[in-house]
Amino acid sequence: MAARLKHRGPDSQGVWSSPDGAIALGFRRLAIIDLSPAGDQPMHSSDRRYTLVFNGEIYNFATLRRELEAIGHHFRGRSDTEVILAAVVQWGVEAAVKRLQGMFACGLWDARERELWLFRDRLGIKPLYYGNIGGAFAFASELKAFAAIPGFAADTNPDALAQYFLAGYIPAPLSIYKGIHKLEPGHIHRSSATAPCSVARAYWSLEELVQRKPPTRIYSANDVEPAAAELEERLRSAVTRHMVADVPLGVFLSGGLDSSLVAAMMQEHSTRPVRTFSIGFEDEAYDEAPFAKRIAEFIGADHAEFYVRPSEAMAVIPELPEIYDEPFADSSQVPTLLVSRFARHSVTVALSGDGGDELFGGYLRYLYGQRIWNAIRWIPSSVRPLAAGLLKQIGDLSPSRLEVLARKVLKQDAERAGANRISKVASVLGALSPDEIYDRLCSLGPRSNAVLTNPSLIPRTPSQRPIPGFLKEAADRMSYFDLLTYLPDDILTKVDRASMAVSLETRLPLLDDDLVEFCVALPGRLKIRGGTTKFLLRKVLDKYVPRRLLQRPKAGFALPIAGWLGGPLRDWCESLLFKQNGIIDTKQVALLWQEHLEGRARHHSILWAVLMLNGWLDQQHTLAASATVLFD
């Protein structure tokens, strides 16, 4: 199992089993802090009661260490792993976990009680899977490790497939395999070797966080300057904590607000130019490299950029099923993998600006969702489907009429809004609540579930999760749903697998635990105001980077997939789209494909999801064949 995860830890391997054979733990190490053997895992506590395997970083480990040393604990090395063990010895498992601040996925064996504890960080930055296989309980950082266990049945989970074709990813606690679960963010799992005990429960809850009074002052929407001052201080502290490493460190720089602020604060804290990395594309609509370069020049960074040819981007696509282990249809996985590969030539750790959109109100769907709901909430529900039907025909209108609609509904010019985005608006006009607007805006499309041979499987939409009643505004509710689902199961999954595939650790200072608690308590009007997203964050950024360097339309970290599918990727698409596998209705796929090729509709999101599923299924056949050889 550990050997299959060598990419996550190329520096050393450790294996330990208990004398009675009750448990075996394996580990692959990517050495970041304390590069000596004193940081190797599996690691035992000083009293030998606990044994730990741990993936991630604890950013408050120095503070915890000082507290533990004052109590009388002694340390033989400088690693955060040793601090976790001492904290468990001192305070017990659950109390210790609640004190940890960072990104982590841990397996802890208690030899005295003969119990195994699994715990995962609050927002789900690091992955953790578990399940019963062949009469044994197993866990791992990635699904591919389970294939090494004799008796592993790689049976596809139909509920997971239904969820996948809703939004392009499989949300926790589901995985693509029956019987294998993702430990949910902020959860702890306990199982016993002597009793039928296997329980997962939350030790941290976003719902509880937004309902309780925060530990600091609650700012009103008018407290712009004091709120910005405190936000700046918390951001600086978070970036500083995330820069602690005994290996070369850099930052992904796209030229957007989030990564620019992280890079600028890193440079302020550094005595030498920080290393910044960006990639560019020949298609100007998707090329962020010029924006990143001018930010890097302004802050005085040591900047490196890599322009990707279409052939280079397309060459990594066949690798995606093996890297992601289960169907995953966020096409920005490709540039994320490419920039990770590029950075790994120079550094072992890279900071990123991920998480800023969810915390500070950065997604345009927050803005549009609020506007659309304000516009349609007064329209009788029986009339809304008629309006939606009319708007769905808008994509065929003349540019001048598109311009009028874009300005009236989205408050944007047609070029930035685009017919595809207007089509999205059409799809939500029949919504009965702001939560339903969110579900529709975040779906792959109204016809995505139809590509399944069993479309009767009904996925659970994000808005079916419990939500605090006092979150009234559509934008606030959408941000809450994103933090629960889209962030951990799409964004953080994408970043972790892409970076760890090349043995690069990514750190996300905007998701620092203290910062998250502060931001969640802020009123929505400090995040989005007067049509401006990330209002408060921009106030802070103004002190570090001139606004003129950041004036551009919001762009996602993406590829021109819509055009590539019917262009340079066409042969590959047609070799994979129509495979008979009992899961996909190829007739429905053929209809979508033809409409896409003819330009009658843009179905690239659904088609990409089919391609990623079929590519994953092909990879499963390869895995099964290799397992047969291994066990024979």
C-alpha positions, 0 to 999 in steps of 0.5 A: 500500500505504501509503495503505491503512494511513493509519489506522496512521499519519495524521501523515505518509507516506514512500515511497522506492525504491532507484536500481536499482528493486530495492526500494520501501518505504512508510510511514505515521507515527503520531508519538509520539517526536520529532515533528519530520521527523527521525523520518520514515521510511523512514529511512537509516543514517548510512552510507546502507547500511541503510534502515528502516521500523519500526512500534512502540516500542523502550523501551530506546532511550535506554540503547542510544543512550547506549552507541552515543554512547560508541562514537562514533555521532552522532544528528541526532534523538531517535527510536528509529528512528535508534537501531535503524539505528545499532545495526545499523551497529555490531553487525550485524542479528541482534545488534542485534535481540537487544538491542531491547526493545519492540514492533516490526515492521521491514523493513530493506534492506541495499543492500550485500548486497542483502538484506531483513530482517524482524523482529518483537518477542518476543511478537508485539505488532506484526503483520508479514505477508509473501509472494510476489505477482505475482513480487515479495516484499512485506510489510506490517503488515496484510493489506489493504495487499496488495490494492493490488498488481496480481496479488494473488490473494485465495485462501482458505487451507483450513488457516487456516479449519480453525484458525479454527474450532478457536479463533476466530483464525488462528495464525501462520504462517498467514494467511487467504490462500494464500501470505501468512504471518505472521512468527512472534513472536521471528522474523527473516526474510532474503531476497535480491535476488540469490540464492534465499534466503528464511529465517525463524528464531527469534532468541528462543524461549520454550522456551529461556527457560524451560529456561535459568537466569534471570539473577536469583535463582530463587525457591522457592514459599516466597520470597513476600516477596522475590519480590514485592519484586523483581516490584514493582521490575520492574513499576515500571520497566516502567511507567516505560519505557512512559510515555515519549512526546511526545504525550498519554498515558492508560490503559485501566482496567477495574477488574480487577487488571492495569489497576488496578496499571498505572494506580496505578503510572502515577499514582505516577510522574506529577506530574499526574492520569493519564487513565483510560478505561473503558466501561460497559454497561446489562447489569450482568453485563457492566458494569465501569465502576463498578469502574473508577471507584472505582479511579480515584477512589482513585488520584486519576486524571482518569477518563472513562467512556462508557456504550455503548448496545446500538445503538452497540455493534451499529453497529460490528459491520459494520466488523469484517471491514475492521478485522481483515482476516481472520476473527477471532471474539473478540467482545471486539473490539467493546468494545476498539474502542469504548474505543479510539475513546473514548480517542483523543479525548483521548490518542494513547497508551494503556497497557493491562493485557493480558498479566497473565493469561498471565504471572501465572496469571489465567485460571480455566481454569488453576485449573479445568484443574489441578483437573479433571486432579487429579480425573480422572487416576486414572479409567481412560480407558475410564470417562471418556467415560461420566462426560462423557456424564452431565455433559453433561446437567447443564445441564438440572438444577435450580438446586439440583443445579447448585449442588451440582455447581459447589461440588464440581467448580469450588469456586464457586457456580452463578451464577458457574460457570454452566451453560455453564462446567459444560458446558465441564467435561463436554467435558474429562472424556474428556481423556487429558492436561492438554494435551488439557484445554487444547485442549478448554477453548480450543476454540469447541466440540466441533461447531465443525469440523462447520460446514465443508463439508470437516470432514476438515481437521484443525487443529493444536491448541496442545498439539501444539507442543513443550513443555519436559518439566519443565513438569509442572503443568497450570496451568504448561503452559496458561500456556505454550501461551497465551503461544505462541498465544492471547496473540499470535494472539488478544489482541494481534491484537485490541488492535492492530487495534482501537486502530490502526484509530483511530490510537491506540498501545497499550502493554503494560507487563506484557509488558515483555521484562525482566518476561517473563523474570522471570515465566516463571522463577517457580514456579507456586505463586507464581502460583496458590496455594490457589485464588487466581489471580495470587497474587504480583501481588495481593501487589504490588497490595495496596500500591497499591489496597485489596483491598476495591476489587477484590473481585469475580468475574473478568470478561472484557472482553466483550459479552452476545453470547449474548443479543444473537444471538437478540435485537437482532442476530437479523435481522442474524444470519439475513441472514448465517448461511445464505449459500451460499459453499461453505465453510460447511455451512448445514444444520449452522449451522441446527441450531446456530441453532435450538438456540441460539434455543430455549435448548437449548444456547449456541452463540454462540461458533461462531455468532459465528465463522460470522458473522465469516467470512461478513462477511469474505467479503462484504467480500472481494467489495467489495475485489475490485470496487474493485481491478477499478476501480482497475486498469482 
